Amino acid sequence: MSNPLPHAPATAVQRDEVDDALQQVEHQLSLLWRRARSISHQLSRQVHPDMEPAAYGLLTIIRREGPIRLTDLASCVGVGKPSVSRQIAFLESLGLVYKEADPQDGRAQSIRLTDKGEEKMHQVQDARRQAFRERLGTWPLEDVQTLAEYMERLNAVYGEGLIKEAPARDDTAKDPGDAAQ
């Protein structure tokens, strides 16, 4: 008569289940991020054919935050001031943003959207919202709300300590936070 195999401790089984679940989360997030980068690329081209996703991401932040200093904008996307400065110069050349004296410190400048920039962003973001309606419009409202809550929790976890720990880089971000827009 053979002895039955000993059962794995509950903690080892739970650890395997957690590892499997985390692997699925990792896979799904990677897929989402790849698709978000692709969408960001498409959206940036809708604003201007030569626009990179990084510049589009800056426009979304400027639109959401209102007038913003270059250093604050660089901090929002986690890249160095020179990278953001190059992107802002490009956006200025397209007539989408302009700089003005910062009302709190006349020596500094704030960046804001021009009327043209506001109109372009309005058009593109309306189209993006419509795409969300088409994809998620058949979901029950409660599911959409739950998805938003989970995504908010995930973003909060990923954002913890980000500003303090992530040193500013001088390279241009490939997709500065647009996915959340």
Order of alpha helices (4+ residues) and beta strands (2+ residues): alpha-alpha-beta-alpha-alpha-beta-beta-alpha-alpha-alpha
